[in-house]
Amino acid sequence: MKIIRNSLLLGLLCVTLGFGLLCLVYSIPASLMQDECYESLPAFSEDGIVDNDPLSGHKQDNFSDAVRLLEAACPEQGNLLERVIGCYFMATPALPGMEFEKPEGLLFFEEEPLNPVKSFRDLYGYETQGRPICYSRYWHGYLICLKPLLAVFNYNQIRLISAGAQTLLLLAVLALLVKKLPRAAAPFALTVLLLAPGSIGRCLQFSDVYTIMLLASLLLLWNPGGRLNRDNLPYFFLLVGITTVFFDLMSAPSITLTLPLCLLLAQERRGGDKKALLRTVAWCALLWLLGYGGMWAAKWLIAWLRQGEPFFNSLFGTVSTRASSDVGSGEAVSRIGTLLRNVRELFSVGWVNALVLAYAAGATLAGLFGKKRGLRFDGSAALRLLIPAALALVWVLALCNHSYIHFWFAFRTLTPCVLALLLALTPVKEERKPFAEL
């Protein structure tokens, strides 16, 4: 099939480009980042307590942010190829007085108990000697931005830059929605509030998928030159999936598929070819998954060719755990219980819930009493919006262990369910143009 062949070629090109960019930034001297790490030390408290986002109350992920800084500033471990594939960071044992159980050889992340925040403070606060930890199962593509930034700015300054860029992207998306898809502007804005953008702006770990989602939504709405037609949209989502796994450390990656997919379905107009639309949506979802899984598999293959059996032993243990319902110490949880735990976290901010409910009630009343003004509910469009909502639910249920343990940020996976519902409740005008014209 032509689309599969082209996707494979595009995927190989992205693997080559991504690897090349990582080689480029790894050539920047680590000593430049280490200087900024000393300046970043006050952001990581000694007792590990993290200030929650004041607007939403959601937690931050200093654990993962410390890993990122440690990776960016890690002293050279072997040649350039080894450093790019292994993506090492220096670490100390999780508790005072502890020693790593494995005395020699390659030490993979999660083989030993680690606390990256403690390691960061040990290395840059007390100048303790650490041991290199291999974290080769991810691409860690964020380093192509973080390394150059950390060579100039400290952690707090980088967070300000990141939050500013996210705010500009969000404003651009909302402006395009008001101009091109006004019925989706308020639902999208409310969904972003559920994502807790204040918390995201304060944490590098949460920022990747949020930024990618905003960029994907921006390009989808802008559609420069009309290039994102039915033939090219699947390739667009393929690239979004590839970009997601390249940058993300498994936070809530599926939102880069499901939220833009909601906007795509909201652009459907009466009179269009519904079967063609569903085929396009199916290809978009499939190629996103192929891009996401294929790019990840490419990194695993590269790491295996370099590191051999020890890499796969570490990998399979982690993958099987994340997909299971075992959450540690022999405790098993139900997948429905995991889903409910994430739902509670999603709706844990009272003032955001009030805004969502107010809009839902207002939109429903407008649809019920707005027939004279040409407003109506679109039942078929509402059914189509079940697709991204279902994908979000399946993601949470399938990755039960990850969704349960990391519910405090994995809850964002469920936000497309809310966007789909709000779009379904929003009445539309009778006169609309067909999907084929988009």
N, C-alpha and C positions, 0 to 999 in steps of 0.2 A: 504494500500500500504506500502511495506517495506520501501521505501525511506522516506515517510512521518512519519512513526512510528519512524524510526531511528533519523530523524531530531528533532522530539519532545523530544526524550530522550536526544539527544545531547544538545538541547536548555535548558532543565531542569538542566542538568549538568553545563552548562555555567552560568545560573542564580545563582545556588548555589555557584559556584566558585567565581563569581564576587562579590556577597554579602559577602562572607567570606573574600575576599581580602580587601574589603572596611572596614569591621569590624577590620581587623588586623591593617590597617594604621590609623584608627581613635583612636586606643589605644596609638598612639604616642602623648606625651603631646603637646598641642597647643602652649604652651609658647615658645617652641623651634622655631616654625615658626614665632611667633610674633617678636622675636628678629631680624630675617632676614627681616621681613617686614619693620622695622625701617630703615634698611640699604637699602631697595629697594625704599624708598620714593623719592629720586631724579629722578627716572625714570618716575614718574608721575607728570607732570608739573602742577602748580597751575591754569593756564588758560586753561588747557585741550588740548593745541595744541600738536599734535603728529608729529614727524618727519617722512615724508614718506620715503619709501625705495628709496635710491639714484639711484639704477640701473633701476628700473621700474617706480618709481613715485607712485606706488600703496599705499593706505592708510594702516595704522596699526589699530588694534582693541584693544586699551587700555581699553575700556569699559569691554570687556569680560575677558581680562587678569586680571584686577583689581578684578572682581568677583571671579576668580579662587584663587587668593591670599587671598582674604577675607574669602573664604570658608575653605581653608587649615588652616588658622590661627584662625578660629572662636573659641572663648571660649566654653567650654562644655555647651550644651543645652539639659538637660535631660540625660537619660541613653544612653548606646551605641547604642541600637536599634533605638531609636528616632533620634539620631544624624546621623546615616547612612541613614535612610529613608528620613529625612527632609532635610539633607544637608544644614544647616543654614549658613548664613553669617551676620555679623553685618553691619548695614547701617545707614546713617543719611539722612534726607530729601534732595531732589535734589537742593533746593535753600536756601540761607541764610534766616533765619527768618521763614521758613516753619515748619509745624508740620504734622506728619502723620494723615490722616483723621480718620483712624480706631484706636481708643484709646486703645483697648485691644483685646486679642484673637490672634489667629494665623494669621500672616500677610504673604501672598504669594507674590512672585516676580511678578511684573507688576500690583499688586493691587494699588500701590502707585507710584508716580513719583520718580525715583531713578537715581542717578548718581554715579556709583560705584567708579569712579576716585575721585570724591569729597569725598565720604565716606572714601576711603582709606587715603586721606590726612587729613580728619577730625580726624580719629581714630589714625593715627600714626604720624601726624604732629602737631595736636593741642590737641590730647588726649581727644577728645569729646566723650561723651557717645552715643553709637549707640543702635539700636533695632534689635533683631534677625529677619531675613527674611527667610522664608521657600522656598526652590527651589527644590521641590521634584519630579518634573515631568521628570527630567533627571537622569541618573545613576551617572554622574560625575565621571566616572571611571578613568579619568586622575589623580584623587587624589591619586591613589595607587603609582604613580610616583612622583607627585608634593609634597605631604606631606613629604616623606623622603628626597627629594632634598632640600625643603625649610627649613628643619631642619638644613641643613648644609650650603647651598648656598643662596645668594640673587637672586633677579629676573634677573638682568643682567647676572649673572654667569650661571643661569639655561638656559637662552636663548642661551648663547654660547655653552653649552653642547648639547642642542637640535639641534642647527644649525650644530654642528660638526657631530653628529650622522646622521642627514639627508644627509649631504654631503657624508659620507662614504657609506650609503645605496645607494645613487644615483650612485656613482662611481661603486659599485658592480653590480647594475642593468645594467648600460651601458656596463660594461665589459662582462657580460653574453650575452647581446644582440649582441655585436661584435662577440662573439664566436659562439653563437647558432642561432641567428636570425639577421644577419648583415643588411638585408634590412630594419629592423625596428629601427635600432640604431639612425640614424639621425632624422627620424620623432618623435621618442620618446623624444630625446634631445630637439628638437624644441618645442614640446608640454610642456615640463617642463619649458622652458623659458616663455611660455605664462602663466603658473601657477604662475610665479614670485617667484622663490625659495628664493630670497633675502628678500622679504617681509614676506614670510612664516617663515624663520629662525628668524626673529625679533619679532614674535608674537606666543605665545603659543596657542591661539585660532585657528590659521590656521594650526598648526603643526600636529594635531592629524590625520586628514584624509590623509594628504600628506604622513606621515610616514607609516600609514597602507597601503596606495596604493603602496608605494615603497616595503614594506615587502611582500605584496601579489604578486607583479610583480616578485620580487626576487625568491620567492618560486615556482612560476609558471614556471619560466625559468630554475631554478636549477633542480627542480623536483627530489629530492633525492631518489634514488632507484626506480625511475619510479612509485612512489606511486600515483602520480596525473594523473591517467588514466581516461578514460571516466566514469567509475563507481564511482570514488572517487571525481572527480572535483566538482560535485554539493555540496557535504558536505564541501569541501574547501571554496566555496563561501558562504555557510551558515555561517561558522565560521567568514568569513570576514565581513559579514553583522552584525553579533552579536557583533563583536569587534568594528565595526564602531559606532554603537549606544551606546555602553558602554562608549566610550571615548569622542565622539564628542558632541559639543553644537550647532548642526545644522548650520554648515558652508557650506560646499559643499560635503555632505556625499556620493553622488552617484558616485563620481570619484573612490571610492574603488571598485565599480562594473564595471563601464564602461571602464576605462583605462586598467585594467588587461584583460577585455573581448576583447578589441581590440588586445592585444598581443596574446591571445589565438586563435583568428580567423586568425591572421597573421601567426601562426604556421601550419595552415591547408595546406596540400600538395595535389597536383593533383593526382587523382586516388583514393582518399579516399571516404568513404561512406558519401555523403553530407547530407543525411537524418539523419544519426547517429550523425553527427556533430551538425546539427540544434537542434536535440532533447537534446543533451548535453548542448548546449548554452541556450536553453529554461529552462532547469532544473537549470542551474547555476544562471540565472537571477531570477527565481522564488524562489529558496531557499535563495538567498541573501535577497530578499524582505521579505520572511517569517522570516529569522533570524533577520533582521533589525526591522520589525514591531513587531514580537513576543517578542523580548527582551525588546523593549520599553513598550509593553503592560504588560509584567511581572512587570516592575517597577511601572506602573500605578496601577496595582492590589495590589501590596504590599503597596503603599502609600495610596490607598483607604481603605484597611483593617485597616490601622493605623490611618488615619486622617479623614475618613468618607466623608460626603457630601461636606464639604468646599473644599476638594481637587478637586473633580470632577467639582464643579462650576468654579474654577479657570482654570482647564484644558480645559474644553469645550469652554470657551470663547477664550482662546489662540489658540486652534487648528482651530476653525472655522474662526478666523481672518486670520491666516497664509494661509489658502487655498482660501480665498476670494480675490476679486480685489479691496477691500476697503483699502486704504492706510492711513486712518486717516482723521479727520475733514470733514467726509462726501465725501471725494474725491475718485472717482473710476477711475481706469486706465484699459486700454485694455491689454489683455494677450499678444497680438502681440507687443504692445508698450513696455511691460516689457521685452519681448525677445530681442527686438532691443536695449533696454537700456543695457542689459547684453552683447550683441554682441559688442557694442561700447566700453565698458570697457575692454572686452577681447582683442580687437585690438587697445588699446590706447597707446601702446609702439611702436614708429616708427621703431626703430632699430630691434626689434624682428619681426615686420611685414615684414621688408625688407628681413630678413633671411628666413622666411617662404616662401615668394613669390619666392625668388631665388631658394630655394630647389624645390618647386613645379614646376617651369619652367624647371629646370635642369632635374628632374625626368621624366617629360613629354617628353622632347626632347630625353632623353636616351631610353624611350620606343618606340618612333616613329622611331628612326634611329638605334636602336640596335638589329634589328632582325637577322642580320648576326652573332651576338655574342650570339644568343639564348635568348635574352631578349624579353619579351612580357608582355602586360597588361593582368591581370586576371579579366575579367568582373564578373564572378560568385563570386569571393572573394570580389570584390568591393561591390556587392550587399549585401553580408553577413555583411560587415562592417557597413551597414546602421542600424543594430540592436542596437549597443551601441550608435550610434549617435542619433537615434530616442529616446532611453531611456533618454538621456541627455536633449533633447528638451522637452519631456513630463514632466520631473521633474521641469524644469523652469516654464512651462506653468501651471502645476497643483498647484504649491506653489507660486501663483502670488504675494501675499502680501509680502512674505518673499523675493522672487527674486527681487521685485521692490525696496523695502526699503533697502535691504542689497546687492544691485547690486555690490557694491565695493569689496565684497569678494565672493558673490554667482556666479559671472561671471565664476569662475573656473569650475562650473558644465558643461559648454559648451566645455571645452577643448577636450573631446573625439571626438567631431565633426571634429576638426582639425586633430587629430591623424588619424581618420578613412579616411579622405580625402587624407592625405599625404601617407598613406599606399596604398590606392587605386591607387594613381598616380605613385607609385614606381613599376617599372617593375620587373618581377621575371624570374628566370631561367626556362628553359623548363623542366628539369629533377628534379622531386621532389618526396619525399616519402609520403605515405598516413598518414592520421590523426591517424589511428589505431595504428601506430608505435610510436606515441608520448608518 
